Amino acid sequence: MENLNFIQDYQEIFDIEIASLMLAKSKIGSNYRLASELIAHSNKVILSGIGKSGLIAKKIAATLSSYSISAVFLHPVEALHGDIGIIQQNDVVILVSKSGGTDEIVRLVPFIKSRNAKIISIITNPKSFLGANSDVVLEATIEREACPFGIAPTSSTTVALVIGDAIAISAAEISNITLQDFSRTHPLGTIGKTLTLQVKDVMHSNNSVPIIDETAFFKGAIIEISNKKLGCALIVNALGYLVGIITDGDVRRTLQKFDEIKNIRVSDIMNHNPITIKQDIYLDVALSIMENRESQINVLPVVDESNKPIGVLRLHDIILSGK
C-alpha cells in the first residue's frame, strides 16, 4: 500500500502540471500567430528572464537557434550594465516572467522600447506591468504550482517552456526552415550526420563487397561471407545483376534445417528480390528503410541504376557515422 501511495504522489504532480498545460492551451489565440510572425521576420531574437524563468528563456533561445533563427539570451541585470547594446531595431525581445512584475525585467522595458524592438511576454498575469507594456502577450496562467508549498516554479516553468516550443516551431514553419537547414545546425550529432551524409559516404565498396554467382554452392557463400566480414553475400546472375542476398541469419537457419549442405546452391536458400538502395540516398532515409519493418534489416545492398551491386550498407555503419 505504501508503494501505491508513492506512485499516486507522482501521478498527482503530473496531473497538476497537465491541468496547467490544458489551461494554457485554452488561452491560445491569434496572439500566438502574431508572436511567431514577429520572430520569423525579426533581425534576431533576444530572450531574458531571471531565476528559473531565465533558464526557460535560455532553452527557448537554444530551440530557436537550432531552427537557424538567430537567438541569444540576455541576462536582465547585465543588460543594464552595457549588454543592452545587443538589442537593435527590428529585434524581438521575449521576456519570461511568472508575475510580469519582476523588478529586473520591469527595468528593461523602457530601454527595449527606446531601441525600437518588439516585446513578447510569456507571463501568468496579463494585467501586470509587463502585460500592459508588451506588443504581444502569451498567457501562461496555471492551475497552481506543483510544488507542495505553491512557491517553487514548477507548473509555471513547464507551461512557459511549452509556449516557447510552440512559437519556435511555428516561426520555423513561417520561415520555411527545411530538414536540411535543421541538420546544418547539428553537424556533429546523429541528427545532422544522417541528414547530410549519403549512403556512398559510409558504404563498403569495391573489393570489400561480398559477391557470389547464383550457381555457386552454399559453402562458397559461407566462405565469401567469412572473408568479407559484412554479414552477407550478394548474389548475382551471369550478367552481374543482383538477384538475391544471403545473410548471417540465412546461414544459421540453413545449417539448422539441413544436416548435409554439400549439394545446396545459393539459389536454393537466398532471399530473392532483396530490398536495395541507391548510393545518393541520405542516411536518414536508409535508416528508416532498415528499421521501420516487422523484422529489422541489418544490411542493404547498394545498387546502380541497372541493379548491379556496387556496395553494402550496414546498420552498424550508420550508427558509427553519428558518433
C-alpha contacts under 8 A as a table, 3 or more apart, distances in Angstrom:
res1	aa1	res2	aa2	distance
1	M	4	L	5.04
1	M	5	N	6.32
2	E	5	N	5.18
2	E	6	F	6.22
3	N	6	F	4.95
3	N	7	I	6.39
4	L	7	I	5.19
4	L	8	Q	6.23
5	N	8	Q	4.93
5	N	9	D	6.21
6	F	9	D	5.28
6	F	10	Y	6.82
7	I	10	Y	5.28
7	I	11	Q	6.30
8	Q	11	Q	4.89
8	Q	12	E	6.08
9	D	12	E	5.20
9	D	13	I	6.60
10	Y	13	I	5.23
10	Y	14	F	6.49
11	Q	14	F	5.07
11	Q	15	D	6.10
12	E	15	D	4.91
12	E	16	I	6.19
13	I	16	I	5.21
13	I	17	E	6.41
13	I	146	A	5.68
14	F	17	E	5.27
14	F	18	I	6.01
15	D	18	I	5.08
15	D	19	A	6.01
16	I	19	A	5.18
16	I	20	S	6.41
16	I	143	E	7.25
16	I	144	R	7.18
16	I	145	E	7.53
16	I	146	A	5.87
16	I	155	S	7.35
17	E	20	S	5.08
17	E	21	L	6.31
17	E	145	E	7.62
17	E	146	A	6.46
17	E	154	T	7.78
17	E	155	S	5.01
17	E	158	T	7.28
18	I	21	L	4.98
18	I	22	M	6.19
19	A	22	M	5.09
19	A	23	L	6.24
19	A	142	I	7.85
19	A	143	E	6.54
20	S	23	L	5.05
20	S	24	A	6.23
20	S	141	T	7.27
20	S	142	I	4.54
20	S	143	E	5.03
20	S	144	R	7.18
20	S	155	S	6.44
20	S	156	S	7.84
20	S	159	V	6.93
21	L	24	A	5.04
21	L	25	K	6.04
21	L	142	I	7.39
21	L	158	T	7.80
21	L	159	V	5.66
22	M	25	K	4.86
22	M	26	S	6.34
23	L	26	S	5.21
23	L	27	K	6.84
23	L	141	T	6.97
23	L	142	I	6.56
23	L	143	E	7.23
24	A	27	K	5.24
24	A	28	I	6.98
24	A	139	E	6.81
24	A	140	A	5.55
24	A	141	T	6.01
24	A	142	I	6.96
24	A	159	V	6.98
25	K	28	I	5.51
27	K	139	E	6.67
28	I	31	N	7.49
28	I	32	Y	6.56
28	I	138	L	7.98
29	G	32	Y	5.91
29	G	33	R	7.59
30	S	33	R	5.24
30	S	34	L	6.33
31	N	34	L	4.95
31	N	35	A	6.06
31	N	136	V	6.27
31	N	137	V	6.99
31	N	138	L	6.96
32	Y	35	A	5.10
32	Y	36	S	6.26
32	Y	138	L	6.86
32	Y	167	I	6.63
33	R	36	S	5.12
33	R	37	E	6.16
33	R	167	I	7.67
33	R	170	S	7.68
34	L	37	E	5.12
34	L	38	L	6.17
34	L	136	V	7.43
35	A	38	L	5.19
35	A	39	I	6.28
35	A	120	I	6.76
35	A	136	V	6.36
35	A	167	I	6.85
36	S	39	I	5.09
36	S	40	A	6.07
36	S	167	I	5.13
36	S	168	A	6.89
36	S	170	S	5.86
36	S	171	A	4.57
36	S	174	I	7.70
37	E	40	A	5.01
37	E	41	H	6.10
37	E	171	A	6.19
37	E	174	I	6.96
38	L	41	H	5.37
38	L	42	S	5.86
38	L	92	V	6.94
38	L	118	K	8.00
39	I	42	S	5.19
39	I	44	K	7.63
39	I	45	V	6.61
39	I	92	V	6.39
39	I	171	A	6.15
40	A	69	I	7.43
40	A	171	A	4.94
40	A	172	A	6.89
40	A	174	I	6.35
40	A	175	S	5.62
41	H	175	S	7.81
42	S	45	V	6.83
42	S	90	N	5.66
42	S	91	D	5.33
42	S	92	V	6.14
43	N	70	S	7.69
43	N	89	Q	7.92
43	N	90	N	5.52
43	N	91	D	5.07
43	N	92	V	7.66
44	K	69	I	7.20
44	K	70	S	4.99
44	K	71	A	5.73
44	K	90	N	7.70
44	K	91	D	5.08
44	K	92	V	6.46
45	V	61	A	7.78
45	V	69	I	7.78
45	V	70	S	6.18
45	V	71	A	4.51
45	V	72	V	6.48
45	V	91	D	5.83
45	V	92	V	4.84
45	V	93	V	5.79
45	V	94	I	7.28
46	I	61	A	7.57
46	I	71	A	5.70
46	I	72	V	5.10
46	I	73	F	5.73
46	I	74	L	6.42
46	I	87	I	7.30
46	I	91	D	7.36
46	I	92	V	6.21
46	I	93	V	4.68
46	I	94	I	6.18
47	L	57	A	5.56
47	L	58	K	7.03
47	L	60	I	7.78
47	L	61	A	6.42
47	L	71	A	7.44
47	L	72	V	6.27
47	L	73	F	4.81
47	L	74	L	5.95
47	L	93	V	5.68
47	L	94	I	4.72
47	L	95	L	5.93
47	L	96	V	7.63
48	S	54	G	6.03
48	S	57	A	5.83
48	S	58	K	7.73
48	S	73	F	5.84
48	S	74	L	5.16
48	S	75	H	5.87
48	S	76	P	6.11
48	S	93	V	7.56
48	S	94	I	6.43
48	S	95	L	5.10
48	S	96	V	6.31
48	S	105	I	7.79
49	G	52	K	7.85
49	G	53	S	5.08
49	G	54	G	3.81
49	G	55	L	7.51
49	G	56	I	7.90
49	G	57	A	6.10
49	G	74	L	8.00
49	G	75	H	6.87
49	G	76	P	6.49
49	G	95	L	5.95
49	G	96	V	5.05
49	G	97	S	6.21
49	G	105	I	6.81
50	I	53	S	5.46
50	I	54	G	4.41
50	I	55	L	7.75
50	I	75	H	7.33
50	I	76	P	6.85
50	I	97	S	7.55
50	I	104	E	7.31
50	I	105	I	7.60
51	G	54	G	5.16
51	G	55	L	6.74
52	K	55	L	5.09
52	K	56	I	6.50
52	K	153	P	6.85
52	K	157	T	7.23
53	S	56	I	5.07
53	S	57	A	6.16
53	S	96	V	5.69
53	S	97	S	5.96
53	S	98	K	7.31
53	S	157	T	6.59
54	G	57	A	4.89
54	G	58	K	6.21
54	G	75	H	7.69
54	G	96	V	7.05
55	L	58	K	5.08
55	L	59	K	6.41
56	I	59	K	5.10
56	I	60	I	6.30
56	I	96	V	7.70
56	I	157	T	6.76
56	I	160	A	7.16
56	I	161	L	5.95
57	A	60	I	5.14
57	A	61	A	6.20
57	A	73	F	6.91
57	A	94	I	7.95
57	A	95	L	7.69
57	A	96	V	6.34
58	K	61	A	5.07
58	K	62	A	6.24
58	K	72	V	7.71
58	K	73	F	5.65
59	K	62	A	4.98
59	K	63	T	6.22
59	K	161	L	7.78
60	I	63	T	5.01
60	I	64	L	6.24
60	I	161	L	7.06
60	I	164	G	5.55
60	I	165	D	6.78
60	I	168	A	7.53
61	A	64	L	5.21
61	A	65	S	6.14
61	A	71	A	5.21
61	A	72	V	5.66
61	A	73	F	6.32
62	A	65	S	5.05
62	A	66	S	6.22
62	A	71	A	7.29
62	A	72	V	7.79
63	T	66	S	5.17
63	T	67	Y	6.70
63	T	165	D	7.27
63	T	168	A	6.86
64	L	67	Y	5.23
64	L	68	S	6.69
64	L	69	I	5.25
64	L	70	S	7.00
64	L	71	A	6.16
64	L	168	A	5.62
64	L	172	A	7.89
65	S	68	S	4.99
65	S	69	I	5.00
65	S	70	S	5.56
65	S	71	A	5.57
65	S	185	T	7.93
66	S	69	I	7.25
66	S	182	F	6.51
66	S	185	T	5.69
66	S	186	H	7.57
67	Y	172	A	6.11
67	Y	177	I	6.75
67	Y	181	D	7.33
67	Y	182	F	5.57
67	Y	185	T	7.42
68	S	177	I	7.63
68	S	181	D	7.06
68	S	182	F	6.95
68	S	185	T	6.87
69	I	172	A	7.52
74	L	78	E	7.52
74	L	79	A	6.48
74	L	83	D	7.44
74	L	84	I	7.82
75	H	78	E	5.35
75	H	79	A	5.92
76	P	79	A	5.04
76	P	80	L	6.99
76	P	104	E	5.82
76	P	105	I	6.14
76	P	108	L	6.98
77	V	80	L	5.75
77	V	81	H	7.03
77	V	104	E	6.32
78	E	81	H	5.05
78	E	82	G	6.77
78	E	83	D	5.84
78	E	84	I	7.80
79	A	82	G	5.75
79	A	83	D	4.25
79	A	84	I	4.37
79	A	85	G	7.82
79	A	108	L	7.72
80	L	83	D	6.56
80	L	84	I	6.13
80	L	108	L	7.39
81	H	84	I	7.54
82	G	85	G	6.22
83	D	86	I	6.02
84	I	87	I	5.73
85	G	88	Q	7.27
87	I	91	D	6.45
87	I	112	I	7.25
87	I	115	R	6.91
87	I	117	A	7.22
88	Q	91	D	5.64
88	Q	115	R	6.00
88	Q	116	N	7.22
88	Q	117	A	6.60
89	Q	115	R	5.84
89	Q	116	N	5.01
89	Q	117	A	5.35
90	N	116	N	6.76
90	N	117	A	5.52
90	N	118	K	7.29
91	D	116	N	7.89
91	D	117	A	5.01
91	D	118	K	6.54
92	V	117	A	5.55
92	V	118	K	4.79
92	V	119	I	5.99
92	V	120	I	7.26
93	V	112	I	7.80
93	V	117	A	6.78
93	V	118	K	6.04
93	V	119	I	4.90
93	V	120	I	6.12
94	I	119	I	5.91
94	I	120	I	4.66
94	I	121	S	5.60
94	I	122	I	7.37
95	L	105	I	7.37
95	L	119	I	7.22
95	L	120	I	6.26
95	L	121	S	4.78
95	L	122	I	6.25
96	V	100	G	8.00
96	V	121	S	5.97
96	V	122	I	4.90
96	V	123	I	6.31
96	V	160	A	7.49
97	S	100	G	5.15
97	S	101	G	7.52
97	S	102	T	6.80
97	S	105	I	7.68
97	S	121	S	7.57
97	S	122	I	6.34
97	S	123	I	5.22
97	S	124	T	7.65
98	K	122	I	7.69
98	K	123	I	5.03
98	K	124	T	5.31
98	K	125	N	7.39
98	K	140	A	7.94
98	K	156	S	6.73
99	S	102	T	6.52
99	S	123	I	6.25
99	S	124	T	5.99
99	S	125	N	5.86
99	S	128	S	7.10
100	G	106	V	7.84
100	G	123	I	5.59
100	G	124	T	7.16
100	G	125	N	6.21
100	G	126	P	7.49
100	G	128	S	5.29
100	G	129	F	6.18
100	G	130	L	4.90
100	G	131	G	6.49
101	G	105	I	7.29
101	G	106	V	6.14
101	G	128	S	6.17
101	G	129	F	5.83
101	G	130	L	6.30
102	T	105	I	5.40
102	T	106	V	5.99
103	D	106	V	5.06
103	D	107	R	6.17
104	E	107	R	5.59
104	E	108	L	6.95
105	I	108	L	5.33
105	I	109	V	6.99
106	V	109	V	5.58
106	V	129	F	7.37
106	V	130	L	6.68
107	R	110	P	6.97
107	R	111	F	7.82
108	L	111	F	5.54
108	L	112	I	6.18
109	V	112	I	5.16
109	V	113	K	6.26
109	V	130	L	7.82
109	V	133	N	7.55
110	P	113	K	5.12
110	P	114	S	6.13
111	F	114	S	5.02
111	F	115	R	6.53
112	I	115	R	5.33
112	I	116	N	6.82
112	I	117	A	5.95
112	I	118	K	7.78
112	I	119	I	7.76
113	K	116	N	5.22
113	K	117	A	5.89
113	K	118	K	7.26
114	S	117	A	7.76
118	K	134	S	7.67
118	K	135	D	6.18
119	I	133	N	7.99
119	I	134	S	5.05
119	I	135	D	5.27
119	I	136	V	6.60
120	I	134	S	5.82
120	I	135	D	5.97
120	I	136	V	4.78
120	I	137	V	5.90
120	I	138	L	7.38
121	S	130	L	6.99
121	S	131	G	6.81
121	S	134	S	6.22
121	S	136	V	6.42
121	S	137	V	5.03
121	S	138	L	6.02
122	I	137	V	6.32
122	I	138	L	4.90
122	I	139	E	6.09
122	I	140	A	6.27
122	I	160	A	6.48
122	I	163	I	7.83
123	I	126	P	6.50
123	I	131	G	7.40
123	I	137	V	7.42
123	I	138	L	6.59
123	I	139	E	5.53
123	I	140	A	5.29
123	I	141	T	7.27
123	I	160	A	7.79
124	T	139	E	5.62
124	T	140	A	4.45
124	T	141	T	4.21
124	T	142	I	6.91
124	T	156	S	7.55
125	N	128	S	5.59
125	N	131	G	7.06
125	N	139	E	7.02
125	N	140	A	7.67
125	N	141	T	6.73
126	P	130	L	7.60
126	P	131	G	4.54
126	P	132	A	7.17
126	P	137	V	6.75
126	P	139	E	6.30
127	K	130	L	7.93
127	K	131	G	5.53
127	K	132	A	6.27
128	S	131	G	5.04
128	S	132	A	6.25
129	F	132	A	5.21
129	F	133	N	6.29
130	L	133	N	5.13
130	L	134	S	6.06
131	G	134	S	5.51
131	G	137	V	6.05
134	S	137	V	6.24
138	L	163	I	7.72
140	A	156	S	6.92
140	A	159	V	6.03
140	A	160	A	6.16
140	A	163	I	7.75
141	T	156	S	7.53
142	I	145	E	7.26
142	I	155	S	6.72
142	I	156	S	6.24
142	I	159	V	7.68
144	R	150	G	6.71
144	R	155	S	6.82
145	E	148	P	7.74
145	E	150	G	4.99
145	E	151	I	6.74
145	E	152	A	7.09
145	E	153	P	6.54
145	E	154	T	5.61
145	E	155	S	4.86
145	E	156	S	6.55
146	A	150	G	6.64
146	A	154	T	5.75
146	A	155	S	5.70
147	C	150	G	4.97
147	C	151	I	6.25
147	C	152	A	5.67
147	C	153	P	7.46
147	C	154	T	6.42
148	P	151	I	7.85
149	F	152	A	7.44
153	P	156	S	5.65
153	P	157	T	5.81
154	T	157	T	5.38
154	T	158	T	6.25
155	S	158	T	5.07
155	S	159	V	6.20
156	S	159	V	5.27
156	S	160	A	6.17
157	T	160	A	4.97
157	T	161	L	6.02
158	T	161	L	5.19
158	T	162	V	6.36
159	V	162	V	5.20
159	V	163	I	6.19
160	A	163	I	5.12
160	A	164	G	6.16
161	L	164	G	5.03
161	L	165	D	6.26
162	V	165	D	4.95
162	V	166	A	6.14
163	I	166	A	5.04
163	I	167	I	6.37
164	G	167	I	5.48
164	G	168	A	6.04
165	D	168	A	5.14
165	D	169	I	6.06
166	A	169	I	5.40
166	A	170	S	6.21
167	I	170	S	5.03
167	I	171	A	5.90
168	A	171	A	5.09
168	A	172	A	6.18
169	I	172	A	5.11
169	I	173	E	6.36
170	S	173	E	5.07
170	S	174	I	6.23
171	A	174	I	5.01
171	A	175	S	6.10
172	A	175	S	5.02
172	A	176	N	6.21
172	A	177	I	5.35
173	E	176	N	4.97
173	E	177	I	6.02
174	I	177	I	7.78
177	I	181	D	5.99
177	I	182	F	7.05
178	T	181	D	5.03
178	T	182	F	6.32
179	L	182	F	5.04
179	L	183	S	6.22
179	L	195	L	7.67
180	Q	183	S	4.99
180	Q	184	R	6.38
180	Q	195	L	6.62
180	Q	196	T	7.25
181	D	184	R	5.32
181	D	185	T	7.09
182	F	185	T	5.59
182	F	186	H	7.04
182	F	192	G	7.74
183	S	186	H	5.15
183	S	187	P	6.50
183	S	191	I	6.37
183	S	192	G	4.22
183	S	193	K	7.49
183	S	195	L	5.92
183	S	196	T	6.88
184	R	187	P	5.58
184	R	192	G	6.32
184	R	196	T	7.91
185	T	192	G	7.37
186	H	189	G	5.63
186	H	191	I	6.47
186	H	192	G	4.69
186	H	193	K	7.89
187	P	191	I	7.85
187	P	192	G	4.74
187	P	193	K	6.28
188	L	192	G	6.45
188	L	193	K	6.82
188	L	322	G	7.31
188	L	323	K	7.67
189	G	192	G	5.43
189	G	193	K	6.26
189	G	322	G	5.70
189	G	323	K	6.88
190	T	193	K	5.22
190	T	194	T	5.96
190	T	319	I	7.76
190	T	321	S	7.32
190	T	322	G	3.93
190	T	323	K	6.75
191	I	194	T	5.60
191	I	195	L	6.29
191	I	322	G	7.51
192	G	195	L	5.18
192	G	196	T	6.06
193	K	196	T	5.18
193	K	197	L	5.44
193	K	283	L	7.77
193	K	321	S	6.75
193	K	322	G	5.78
194	T	197	L	5.59
194	T	198	Q	7.62
194	T	282	Y	6.64
194	T	283	L	4.59
194	T	284	D	4.73
194	T	318	I	7.42
194	T	321	S	7.71
194	T	322	G	7.08
195	L	198	Q	7.96
195	L	282	Y	6.11
195	L	283	L	6.33
195	L	284	D	5.62
196	T	282	Y	6.66
196	T	283	L	7.63
197	L	201	D	6.20
197	L	202	V	7.98
197	L	282	Y	5.86
197	L	283	L	6.00
198	Q	201	D	5.40
198	Q	202	V	7.37
198	Q	279	Q	6.82
198	Q	280	D	5.60
198	Q	281	I	5.42
198	Q	282	Y	4.14
198	Q	283	L	5.33
199	V	202	V	5.78
199	V	203	M	5.81
199	V	278	K	7.36
199	V	279	Q	4.87
199	V	280	D	6.02
199	V	281	I	5.70
199	V	282	Y	6.01
199	V	283	L	5.77
199	V	286	A	7.48
199	V	313	L	7.06
200	K	203	M	5.36
200	K	279	Q	4.72
200	K	280	D	6.35
202	V	313	L	7.25
202	V	317	D	6.41
202	V	318	I	7.30
202	V	321	S	7.40
203	M	302	V	7.99
203	M	311	G	6.09
203	M	312	V	5.56
203	M	313	L	4.70
203	M	314	R	7.41
203	M	317	D	7.38
204	H	208	S	6.22
204	H	209	V	6.38
204	H	311	G	5.29
204	H	312	V	5.17
204	H	313	L	6.41
205	S	208	S	5.65
205	S	209	V	5.46
205	S	310	I	6.02
205	S	311	G	4.34
205	S	312	V	6.67
206	N	209	V	5.97
206	N	310	I	6.97
206	N	311	G	7.05
207	N	210	P	7.87
208	S	228	K	5.95
209	V	228	K	6.90
209	V	234	L	7.97
209	V	310	I	7.45
209	V	311	G	5.74
209	V	312	V	6.42
210	P	224	E	5.95
210	P	225	I	6.44
210	P	228	K	5.80
210	P	230	L	7.61
210	P	232	C	6.98
210	P	233	A	4.91
210	P	234	L	5.96
211	I	224	E	7.41
211	I	233	A	5.62
211	I	234	L	4.72
211	I	235	I	5.94
211	I	236	V	7.06
212	I	216	A	6.96
212	I	220	G	7.77
212	I	221	A	6.70
212	I	224	E	7.46
212	I	233	A	6.73
212	I	234	L	6.23
212	I	235	I	5.18
212	I	236	V	6.31
213	D	216	A	5.50
213	D	235	I	5.63
213	D	236	V	5.10
213	D	237	N	5.90
213	D	238	A	7.12
214	E	235	I	5.53
214	E	236	V	5.68
214	E	237	N	5.64
214	E	238	A	8.00
214	E	243	V	7.80
214	E	265	R	7.60
214	E	266	V	5.85
214	E	267	S	5.41
215	T	237	N	7.98
215	T	265	R	6.45
215	T	266	V	6.79
215	T	267	S	6.73
216	A	220	G	6.39
216	A	221	A	7.54
216	A	265	R	5.74
216	A	266	V	6.02
217	F	220	G	5.45
217	F	221	A	6.96
217	F	262	K	7.58
217	F	263	N	6.82
217	F	264	I	5.83
217	F	265	R	4.02
217	F	266	V	5.64
218	F	221	A	5.14
218	F	222	I	6.48
218	F	261	I	7.10
218	F	262	K	7.58
218	F	263	N	7.82
218	F	264	I	5.52
218	F	265	R	4.88
218	F	266	V	4.91
219	K	222	I	5.08
219	K	223	I	6.35
219	K	261	I	7.53
219	K	262	K	7.24
220	G	223	I	5.11
220	G	224	E	6.18
221	A	224	E	5.02
221	A	225	I	6.06
221	A	233	A	6.35
221	A	246	I	7.69
221	A	266	V	6.93
222	I	225	I	5.17
222	I	226	S	6.13
222	I	251	V	7.30
223	I	226	S	5.10
223	I	227	N	6.05
224	E	227	N	5.14
224	E	228	K	6.12
224	E	233	A	6.62
225	I	228	K	5.50
225	I	229	K	5.79
225	I	230	L	6.68
225	I	231	G	6.01
225	I	232	C	5.45
225	I	233	A	5.58
225	I	248	D	7.83
226	S	229	K	5.27
226	S	231	G	7.80
229	K	232	C	7.81
230	L	312	V	7.85
230	L	314	R	7.66
231	G	247	T	5.73
231	G	248	D	5.28
231	G	299	V	7.61
232	C	245	I	6.93
232	C	246	I	5.47
232	C	247	T	4.09
232	C	248	D	5.96
232	C	299	V	7.47
233	A	245	I	5.79
233	A	246	I	5.23
233	A	247	T	6.43
234	L	242	L	6.97
234	L	244	G	6.26
234	L	245	I	4.67
234	L	246	I	6.61
234	L	301	P	7.19
234	L	309	P	7.58
235	I	242	L	5.87
235	I	243	V	5.76
235	I	244	G	4.85
235	I	245	I	5.40
235	I	246	I	7.47
235	I	266	V	7.75
235	I	270	M	7.78
236	V	239	L	7.58
236	V	240	G	5.18
236	V	241	Y	5.16
236	V	242	L	4.47
236	V	243	V	5.32
236	V	244	G	6.87
237	N	240	G	5.28
237	N	241	Y	5.63
237	N	242	L	6.74
237	N	243	V	6.50
238	A	241	Y	7.58
240	G	308	K	6.08
240	G	309	P	7.94
241	Y	306	S	7.53
241	Y	307	N	5.73
241	Y	308	K	4.54
241	Y	309	P	7.06
242	L	303	V	7.94
242	L	307	N	6.05
242	L	308	K	5.50
242	L	309	P	6.08
243	V	272	H	6.08
243	V	273	N	5.84
243	V	274	P	7.63
244	G	267	S	7.94
244	G	270	M	5.72
244	G	271	N	5.24
244	G	272	H	4.47
244	G	273	N	5.54
244	G	274	P	5.79
245	I	270	M	5.46
245	I	271	N	5.25
245	I	272	H	6.90
245	I	274	P	6.42
246	I	249	G	7.95
246	I	250	D	5.81
246	I	251	V	7.20
246	I	266	V	7.77
246	I	269	I	7.55
246	I	270	M	5.08
246	I	271	N	6.27
247	T	250	D	5.10
247	T	251	V	6.45
248	D	251	V	5.09
248	D	252	R	6.38
249	G	252	R	5.17
249	G	253	R	6.18
250	D	253	R	5.14
250	D	254	T	6.06
250	D	269	I	7.44
250	D	270	M	7.52
251	V	254	T	5.20
251	V	255	L	6.23
252	R	255	L	5.23
252	R	256	Q	6.21
253	R	256	Q	5.11
253	R	257	K	6.16
254	T	257	K	5.06
254	T	258	F	6.02
254	T	269	I	7.49
255	L	258	F	5.47
255	L	259	D	6.89
255	L	261	I	7.58
256	Q	259	D	7.52
258	F	261	I	6.34
260	E	263	N	7.71
261	I	264	I	5.31
264	I	268	D	6.61
265	R	268	D	5.44
265	R	269	I	7.34
266	V	269	I	5.60
266	V	270	M	5.72
267	S	270	M	5.49
271	N	274	P	6.14
274	P	301	P	7.91
275	I	300	L	6.82
275	I	301	P	7.39
276	T	300	L	5.74
276	T	301	P	5.09
276	T	302	V	5.83
276	T	303	V	6.65
277	I	281	I	7.28
277	I	286	A	7.42
277	I	300	L	6.74
277	I	301	P	6.46
277	I	302	V	4.99
277	I	303	V	6.27
278	K	281	I	5.82
278	K	302	V	5.50
278	K	303	V	5.60
278	K	304	D	6.33
278	K	305	E	7.85
279	Q	302	V	6.22
279	Q	303	V	7.23
279	Q	304	D	7.53
281	I	285	V	6.78
281	I	286	A	7.00
282	Y	285	V	5.59
282	Y	286	A	6.58
283	L	286	A	4.85
283	L	287	L	5.94
283	L	318	I	6.86
284	D	287	L	5.05
284	D	288	S	6.23
285	V	288	S	5.09
285	V	289	I	6.28
286	A	289	I	5.10
286	A	290	M	6.28
287	L	290	M	5.17
287	L	291	E	6.07
287	L	315	L	7.20
287	L	318	I	7.34
288	S	291	E	5.28
288	S	292	N	5.56
289	I	292	N	5.87
289	I	293	R	7.46
290	M	293	R	6.95
290	M	296	Q	5.82
290	M	297	I	4.74
290	M	298	N	6.65
290	M	299	V	7.79
290	M	300	L	7.80
290	M	315	L	7.36
291	E	295	S	7.99
291	E	296	Q	5.15
291	E	297	I	6.58
292	N	296	Q	7.12
293	R	296	Q	5.63
293	R	297	I	7.79
297	I	300	L	7.32
297	I	315	L	7.73
298	N	314	R	5.68
298	N	315	L	5.08
298	N	316	H	7.60
299	V	312	V	6.80
299	V	313	L	5.60
299	V	314	R	4.37
299	V	315	L	6.19
300	L	312	V	5.81
300	L	313	L	5.12
300	L	314	R	6.39
301	P	309	P	6.54
301	P	310	I	7.86
301	P	311	G	6.15
301	P	312	V	4.78
301	P	313	L	6.44
302	V	309	P	5.72
302	V	310	I	5.70
302	V	311	G	4.76
302	V	312	V	5.42
302	V	313	L	6.75
303	V	306	S	7.56
303	V	307	N	5.11
303	V	308	K	5.19
303	V	309	P	4.26
303	V	310	I	5.33
303	V	311	G	6.84
304	D	307	N	5.27
304	D	308	K	5.55
304	D	309	P	6.52
304	D	310	I	6.56
305	E	308	K	7.49
313	L	317	D	6.87
314	R	317	D	5.19
314	R	318	I	6.85
315	L	318	I	5.29
315	L	319	I	6.43
316	H	319	I	5.16
316	H	320	L	6.19
317	D	320	L	5.12
317	D	321	S	6.16
318	I	321	S	5.10
318	I	322	G	6.82
319	I	322	G	5.57
319	I	323	K	7.18
320	L	323	K	5.45
